[in-house]
C-alpha cells in the first residue's frame, strides 16, 4: 500500500499530442486519490494544465521514421537533460507513454538509477521490429497495453503486461443505434465529409494535400458536399490553413475527432489512433498512410508482419474499412472506392455497425483509472 503522508515524485514522458492527452488524464485520475504525488516530466500543454511541471515541451516536435533525422540532435540533448534530472533528484516512478524510439532511452536512463518504469501504451512490436522486445524485457517493469490481444503477446515474451482499456474511448458515448439513425435520411448529394489528417508533422506533410485533392474530387461530383477538418489544436489549424490548396473550402473543428466523425457521413482518416474514435462514432472511412516508396520496398514490406495495417482492421482481423497503406502517387483509386461506398447506403450502415461494435468491445475499461491503480502498486 502507498504510504499516506509521504510525498512521491513521478516522472512522465510523452513526445506526441496523444501521449500528452493520455498522461494528462492519468494525472487527473491519480489526483483523485488521497496520496501526495508530485508530477514532473516532458510533454505538452495538457499535462501542464493537469499539474505536471514540464522540463521541456516536446509534443510539437513529434516526428516519424525517415523525417526524424532532423530532430536527432534535439532529442539527444533532451535525453541527456532527463538523465541528469534523474541522477540529481529522487524519483519514485517513471511513466513512459508511447513514442518508443524516444522513451526507450528514457527508460534505460531510469533503470540505471534503479527507478521503476511503467510503459503506458505498448510499442507495436507485434506488427514489426519484434526483436526490440529485449529492450522492454530489460527496461520495463510493467507494461499497460491498450489493445486486448497485446497482453498475451507480450506476456508470452517475458514482459509483465496487462490490458487496461483504451484511453481514446474514455468518456465517449458509443451507441449501437447510431448506424441506422446516422443514415436514415442520407443523400449522396448532401455528403458531410470529414478529413482527419493527423497531428504529426510527417502526417501533415504527406497526407494533407492529398486529402484535399480527394475532397475536391468528391465535391466536383456533388457541389453540395460539406467538408470538416478535425485538428488537434489552434496551432495545427493555422498550419493546415497555411497549406490549403487554392479554391479548397472547409470548416475546422479543434480537438474533436469523435464529435466531428459523429456529424459526418464519411471520413478520410490518417492511419493511427484516430481511427478508433472515428469507429466509435460509427463513421465509415478509408484509411491512408504515405511512406517513402524506396524505404517501403527495401524494408517496410518485409518488416511488417500483420495481414492488415490499419488499427481497426487489425482488431477485426478483416478489412472492415478500405486501407491505402501506403499509397505512393495516384489518388483516383481512393476517390473511386469512396464513391462506390457512398452509392451503397446498405453498405454504409453495415460498416458503421461493425465499427461501433468494435469500439464498444474496447471501451469497457477506463484506462486512466486502471493505470493509476498500477502506478499505486508500483509505488509500494
Secondary structure, DSSP 4 states (H G I P E B T S, - for coil): -PPTT-EEEEEEEE-SHHHHHHHHHHHHHHHTSS-EEEEEEEE-HHHHHHTEEEEEE-GGG---GGGGGGGHHHHHHHHHHHHHHHHHS--SEEEEES-HHHHHHHHHHHHHTT-EEEEES---TTTS-GGGHHHHHHH-SEEEESSTTHHHHHHTTT--EEE---GGGTT----TTHHHHHTTT--GGG-EEEEE--SSHHHHHHHHHHHHHHHHHHHHH-TT-EEEEEESSHHHHHHHHHTPPTT---EEEET-HHHHHHH-SEEEEESSTHHHHHHHTT--EEEEE---HHHIIIIIHHH---S--SHHHHHHTS-SSEEEES--S--HHHHHHHHHHHT-HHHHHHHHHHHHHHHHHHTTS-HHHHHHHHHHHHT-
